[in-house]
Amino acid sequence: MKKNLAQYLPLFNLNWLCVCGLQLLIIFSLAGCLPNKTTSWREEVKLSNDQIITAECSIESEHVYNGNNIGWLFLRERIKAVLPPSGRVVMWEGSLAPLAIDVAKDGGIYLVATAQSVRGQLEYSTDFYVAFKYNKDGFWARIPIDTVPLEIKPNMLLALPDDFSKNDSKLQVINLKTKEELNSDPRLAQAYKGWAHK
């Protein structure tokens, strides 16, 4: 007596679902177990008064799964720089990507950054630009973007080269010429080139 194939179909579907579910569980477990990645570098930064400083920078990323692949998601960036004329060491860390760090004509220290992820957008209640001024107490105070002095322009590296993490990045200094070439990449959105000063 021939058995009807339809009676095995529910069992096949159940087995297939179990296998797929197990695979997804393994992927999510692996993604959660992998440590965050930190990429560090130093870059030359040209200030609005034409002085050149070297900033120490790093980006921390976490493993994520988007439904098809496991990749890296931006978490936070850090900057450390010695700024003239006082030689003050200034540090910043947050879930934003800095576009500019500079000293204005009035001596104020400013930082302008962008929200690169939903996490940053929620934390700073913004779609894109965030501005800060360094106060006398050594903290970054948030200010409206349209209050940033006109002389402050983007001067930070906008995106690391694709193969950067394959190199010994901790020893690398990205000079102004290299940074200019990288920042001119047409894949970078025009919005990164400036903010309220239009």
C-alpha positions as CSV (number, residue, x, y, z in Angstrom):
1,M,0.0,0.0,0.0
2,K,1.4,3.4,-1.1
3,K,1.6,6.0,1.6
4,N,0.4,9.6,0.9
5,L,3.3,12.0,0.7
6,A,1.2,14.8,2.2
7,Q,1.1,13.0,5.6
8,Y,5.0,13.5,5.9
9,L,4.9,17.1,4.8
10,P,4.1,18.5,8.3
11,L,6.9,16.5,9.8
12,F,9.3,17.8,7.1
13,N,8.3,21.4,7.8
14,L,8.8,20.9,11.5
15,N,12.3,19.4,11.0
16,W,13.2,22.2,8.6
17,L,12.0,24.9,11.1
18,C,14.0,23.2,13.9
19,V,17.2,23.2,11.8
20,C,16.7,26.8,10.8
21,G,16.0,27.9,14.4
22,L,19.1,26.1,15.7
23,Q,21.2,27.8,13.1
24,L,19.8,31.2,14.0
25,L,20.4,30.5,17.7
26,I,24.1,29.6,17.0
27,I,24.6,32.8,14.9
28,F,23.1,35.0,17.5
29,S,25.1,33.3,20.2
30,L,28.4,33.7,18.3
31,A,27.6,37.3,17.6
32,G,27.0,38.0,21.2
33,C,30.1,36.1,22.3
34,L,32.5,38.0,20.1
35,P,34.3,40.9,21.7
36,N,34.0,44.5,20.5
37,K,36.6,45.7,18.0
38,T,38.6,48.9,18.6
39,T,40.5,50.5,15.7
40,S,43.0,53.2,16.7
41,W,45.0,55.7,14.7
42,R,46.6,59.1,14.9
43,E,45.7,61.9,12.4
44,E,47.0,65.3,11.6
45,V,44.4,68.0,12.2
46,K,44.7,71.5,10.6
47,L,43.1,74.1,12.9
48,S,41.4,77.3,11.7
49,N,44.5,79.3,12.6
50,D,46.5,77.0,10.2
51,Q,48.4,75.2,13.1
52,I,48.7,71.5,12.7
53,I,48.2,69.1,15.7
54,T,48.1,65.4,15.9
55,A,45.0,63.8,17.4
56,E,44.8,60.3,18.9
57,C,41.5,58.6,17.7
58,S,39.8,55.3,18.1
59,I,36.5,53.8,17.1
60,E,34.8,50.9,19.0
61,S,32.4,48.7,17.1
62,E,30.3,45.7,18.0
63,H,29.3,42.5,16.2
64,V,25.8,42.6,14.8
65,Y,23.7,40.3,12.6
66,N,21.4,42.0,10.0
67,G,19.5,38.9,8.9
68,N,22.0,37.9,6.2
69,N,25.5,38.6,7.5
70,I,27.4,39.3,10.7
71,G,29.2,42.7,10.6
72,W,30.4,45.6,12.6
73,L,28.2,48.4,14.0
74,F,29.7,51.8,15.2
75,L,29.4,52.2,19.0
76,R,31.6,55.1,20.0
77,E,34.6,57.2,19.0
78,R,37.3,58.8,21.2
79,I,39.6,61.7,20.6
80,K,42.6,63.0,22.5
81,A,44.4,66.1,21.4
82,V,46.7,68.8,22.8
83,L,45.3,72.2,21.7
84,P,47.1,75.5,21.5
85,P,47.8,78.0,22.8
86,S,47.6,76.7,26.3
87,G,48.7,73.1,25.5
88,R,45.6,71.8,27.2
89,V,45.0,68.1,26.8
90,V,41.4,67.7,25.6
91,M,39.5,64.3,25.4
92,W,36.1,63.5,24.1
93,E,34.2,60.2,23.9
94,G,30.7,59.4,22.7
95,S,28.3,57.6,20.3
96,L,29.0,60.3,17.6
97,A,31.5,60.6,14.9
98,P,33.5,63.9,15.1
99,L,33.7,66.2,12.1
100,A,35.7,69.0,13.7
101,I,37.7,69.8,16.7
102,D,39.1,73.3,16.7
103,V,40.0,76.5,18.7
104,A,38.0,79.5,17.6
105,K,39.4,83.1,17.4
106,D,37.9,83.8,20.8
107,G,39.9,80.9,22.3
108,G,36.9,78.6,22.8
109,I,37.4,74.9,22.0
110,Y,34.6,73.4,19.8
111,L,33.7,70.0,18.6
112,V,31.1,69.2,15.9
113,A,30.0,65.6,15.4
114,T,27.3,63.5,13.6
115,A,25.0,60.7,14.8
116,Q,26.1,57.6,12.9
117,S,23.7,55.2,14.4
118,V,20.2,55.0,15.9
119,R,21.9,54.8,19.3
120,G,23.5,58.2,18.7
121,Q,20.4,59.7,17.4
122,L,18.4,58.6,20.4
123,E,21.1,59.6,22.9
124,Y,21.4,63.1,21.5
125,S,17.9,63.5,20.2
126,T,19.1,64.5,16.7
127,D,19.0,63.3,13.2
128,F,22.6,64.4,12.4
129,Y,24.7,67.2,13.8
130,V,25.7,67.8,17.4
131,A,27.9,70.6,18.6
132,F,29.8,71.1,21.9
133,K,32.0,73.8,23.6
134,Y,34.6,72.9,26.1
135,N,34.0,74.8,29.3
136,K,36.3,76.0,32.1
137,D,35.5,73.0,34.3
138,G,36.9,70.6,31.7
139,F,33.6,69.3,30.3
140,W,31.9,69.4,26.9
141,A,28.7,71.4,27.1
142,R,26.2,70.9,24.2
143,I,25.4,74.0,22.2
144,P,23.1,74.8,19.3
145,I,24.8,74.0,16.0
146,D,24.2,77.5,14.6
147,T,26.2,79.0,17.4
148,V,29.5,77.3,16.2
149,P,31.8,80.1,15.1
150,L,32.1,80.5,11.3
151,E,35.8,79.7,11.2
152,I,35.2,76.2,12.5
153,K,35.1,73.8,9.5
154,P,35.3,70.0,9.2
155,N,38.9,69.0,9.8
156,M,38.7,65.3,11.0
157,L,39.0,62.1,9.0
158,L,35.5,61.3,7.7
159,A,35.9,57.6,7.1
160,L,38.7,55.1,7.5
161,P,40.0,53.4,4.4
162,D,38.5,49.9,3.8
163,D,41.8,48.0,4.4
164,F,42.8,50.1,7.5
165,S,42.0,47.5,10.1
166,K,44.2,45.0,8.3
167,N,47.3,47.1,9.1
168,D,49.0,47.8,12.4
169,S,46.8,50.9,12.8
170,K,48.0,51.8,16.2
171,L,51.3,53.0,14.7
172,Q,49.8,54.8,11.7
173,V,49.6,58.6,11.4
174,I,47.2,59.8,8.7
175,N,48.7,62.9,7.3
176,L,46.8,65.9,5.9
177,K,47.4,64.9,2.3
178,T,46.2,61.3,2.8
179,K,43.2,62.6,4.8
180,E,42.3,65.1,2.0
181,E,42.3,62.2,-0.5
182,L,40.2,60.0,1.7
183,N,37.7,62.7,2.5
184,S,37.2,63.5,-1.2
185,D,35.8,60.0,-1.8
186,P,32.4,60.5,-3.6
187,R,30.8,57.8,-1.5
188,L,30.8,60.2,1.4
189,A,27.6,62.2,1.7
190,Q,27.8,65.9,0.9
191,A,26.3,66.6,4.3
192,Y,29.6,65.7,5.9
193,K,31.3,68.6,4.2
194,G,29.7,71.3,6.3
195,W,26.8,72.1,8.6
196,A,24.9,75.3,9.4
197,H,27.2,77.7,7.6
198,K,25.5,77.7,4.2
